[in-house]
Amino acid sequence: MISPEKFRSNEFTMDDNVFQSRKLVNTEVSKKVMKEFEKLENTISNKGITVYSMKDDSIHDTPDGVFPNNWISFHNKHKAVIYPMLAENRRLERHSDTLKKLSKKGIDVQITHDYSIYENQNKFLEGTGSIVLDRNSKIAYCSISMRSNEELFNKFCEDLNYRPIIFNSIYESKPIYHTNVLMSICNNFCVICLESIINEDEKNNLIKSFEYSGLEIIDITYNQMSSYLGNCIQLLDKDGNPILVMSTTAFKSISNQQLKRILNHTDIIHSDIKTIENYGGGSARCMIAEIF
């Protein structure tokens, strides 16, 4: 997790992120953002999950630094992949000392693939924002948008030996900018907004893939998606127990029936990060780059 020292609404990401506020961040908002970050970090740590939290202390203007999962993803035995970003100032996030800091904490990361050169071809793939991974079944899901290039996604899948599932999703007449806004893959279930997928063949293909992987489908509404329920992430505590992490906004949107079904598979923790959600257009999953 990267703390939001330089946080603000990023003017370069507003065009396709309909969840993001255009309001300016003042000193009072900045204080709220830091408190929300620290509370989420503590909420996760208090459940026995190891958190590597670092300051965004680079010299660069990185207003979205709190969302590290877009520029790097981690894989087995500390391997990692670096990604090309649409917004020019988001590319600066890759120039942080994050990997050096992880090394000092005993996590020596090996970069196996660096796709950032594709920015020169205007091809983008923004990490586990663009790609939702079913790591157990080796299936990768991607909703195509300006930030998620189909050709590059297929290359990722070939390089890392994942089966690609490609589809299109819509919200307020625009392609949903990141796949992890509308879906999350967990241990024995998935959370997904099926009504955002207009093409019936693509929708049925997704359902068949989830059934193949033995995942119970928790279908959420547009309203729940806009409350960031799809932007959750399941982590493991020190004993290997699954913990589903989400924002309080997301948690409050869950129906009683959905909650019972989810609790059959996992515990849930949540924290109030509504200021980060409002100004940044991202939620709990975006704030976490999980390490393996």
N, C-alpha and C positions, 0 to 999 in steps of 0.2 A: 504494500500500500504506500502511496506517495501523498504526503500532506499538502494541502492546498494553499501554500504561501502566496502564490501568484494568481489565485483563482479570480475569474470574472466571466461574464458571458462572452464567449468567443465570437467576434463579429464575422469570422471566416467560416463558421459552421452553422450559421443560422438559416441559410437558404433552404437546406433540406432537412433540418431537424425541427419539426413542428412542435416539439415538446419544450423547446428552449425559449426562455424569456429574453426580451430585448432591453430589459431595464439595466441601468448601470449599477455596478456593485460599489457601495460606499463602505466606509470604515465599519459601520455597525453591521452591515451584511457580512463583511470579511470576518468579523469576530464570531458571528453565528456559524459561518462555514467551518471555521477551525474547531469550534465546540462540537459541531455535528460529526466531523471527522474523528475527533478523539473519542467521542462516545461510541461510535460504530466500532472503532478499533478495540476499545475496552470491552464492548459487548461480545465481540468475537473471541478475544483473549480469555475472557472469564468463562467461556465454555470449553476451555482446554485446547483451543486451536492455536498453533504457533503463528504469530504475526510478525513479519519483518516490515517495520514501518520506517520510512525514511523521509527526510525533509527535501522539498523541491528547492535546492540551494544552487542550482545552475545559474549561469549569468544570462540565460536566455529568457525571452518572454514566452512563458508556457502556461497560459490560462487554463488549459485542460489537463495539466500534469497529474491531477488527482485521478484520472482515468487511464492507468498504465496498461490495461489489457489490450489497448488498441495498437500499441507499437511493439509489443513482445508477448509471446506465448511460451510457456514452459512445458516440457515433455519429460518422459522417463529418464531418470538418472541425470537430472540437471541440464538436459539439452534444451535449447531454446531456438526460436525462430523470430526474425525481425521483419517488420512489415512496412509497406509504402502507404503514406497518409495523404489524403486529399488536401487538407488545409496546410498551407505552407508553415504556419507557426506551430502546428502540431508535429511537424517533422523534427523540430528542435528538441522535442522530448527525448529523442534517441541519443542526444548528446549529453545526457545526464551521467552522473557517476554511479548510477544504480547498480550496475554489475560489479563495480569495484567494491561498493559497500556490501553487497551480498557476499562477495569473496571473503571480506573481513569477518563476516558472520559464519563462515564455514560452508557457504554455498558457492562452489566454483562452477560457473555456468559455461557451457560449451555452445557457441552459436553454430548450428548445423546448416541453416539456410538464412540468407539475407535477401529479401525481395525488394528492398528499398530502391534499388536501381530502376525498377519499373516506373517510378515517379517520372522519369525522363520520357516515358511513353504515355503518360497520363493514364496509367493503369494502377488501380488502388485495391488494397485488400487489408482491412483494418483489424487484424488480429482476431481475437475471440469476440469482437463486436460483429465482424462480418461472418465469422465462422462459428457455428455451434457444434461442438464435438461430442459424439457418443464414443467415448474412449474405450468402453468395454466391447462394443460391436465394431469398432473401427469404421464408423460412418460419420461423414461430415455434412452439415447442412448449411446452405447459403441462400439467402434472399437477395436477388440481384438489385443493385442500386449504383449510384455514382461512386459510392465508397467500396463496392464489392464487385470486382471485375470477374466475369465468368471464366475467361481464359486463365487468369491467374489463380483462381480458386481451383480449377482442374489441375493446374500444375502443382499447387500445394498438395492436393490429394494424391497425385502420382508420386511426388517426392517423399511423402510421409506415410504412404500406403493406407490411405483412407478411401472408402467408397463414397463418391460425391452424390449428394442429393441437392438439386438446384430447383428453385421455385421463385415466384414473384409474390410480393405482398404490398398492400395499399392501405394507407390511412390518410383521410382528408385529401383524397385525389392525388396523393404523392406516393412514390415508392417508399416503403419504410427504410430508413437510412442504414440501420444495423439489424442483423438477424436476431441478436440477443435482446432486442426490444420486445419481440413477440414470442420468443420461445427459450426454454431452458431444459436441458437434458439432465436428469438426476439418476439415482441408482436404479430404481424400479419403476419410475414414472417420468413423464415429461409434462411441462407446462407450455401450452401453446394457444395462440389466438387464431383459431381456424377460420373465423369469419373474415380475417384480413387477407386470406388467400382466395382470390376470385375464381381462378381457373380450377374447375372441378377435377380434372385429371391430375393436376399438381397436388391438390388437396388429398385426393385418394391415394396418390403415391406416397405422400407423407404418412398417412394413417397406416398403410400397409408396412412401411418401414418401421414405424413404432411398434406395430404388432409383431413383426419379425424379431425385433430386439427385446420383446417381452415387457414393453413399457406401458403402464397404465396412462391413458391420456386424460390430463386435466385441462379441459377446454375452457379458456377464459374469453370474456367479452372485450369489445373495443374499450369500454370504460375501464375495465380492470387493467387492460394493457396500458392505457394512458395513465393509470395509477402505478405503473412500473411493476406489476405483478409478474410479467414475463421476464423482467430483468433481475432475477434471483439467481443464486448460485449455491450449490451444495458442496460443503467442505467436510473434512473428516477431523475429528478430535484426536488426541494423542492415543486413544484406545481404538481408533478406527471406526468410531460411531459416526453416522452421517448427521450433519447439521445443515439445515436449509437457512441461508442468510438472505434477508430482504429488508426493505425499508418499512417503516411503520405505515406509510401511505399505502404500500402494496398489501401489507398484512390486513389493514382495515377493510380492504376491498374484497377479501376472500369470503365467499358464502360459507354457511355452516356445513353444508354438504361437502363442499370442496375441502374444507379444513379437516373434516373427519377422514377423507380419503388420503390427503397428504400425510396426516399424522400416523397413518398405518405404515408409512415407509420411513419417516424421518422426524426428528425434532425440528422446531422452527425457532429462530431468534430474529428479532427485528430491532431497528433503531431509527429514530426520527432524523432524516437527512433531507427534509423538504426544501431547505434553502439551496442545497447543492443540486437537487433535482430541478428546481425551478429555474435557476440561473445557468446550470450546466447542461441540462437536457439529458442527464444520465443518472443512474441509480446504483444500488449496491453492487450488482455484478460488474459494472463498468469500473468500480473502484478497486477491484481485486484481480490481481494476476496470480493465479494459483500455481504453486511450485510442486513439482514431482521429483 
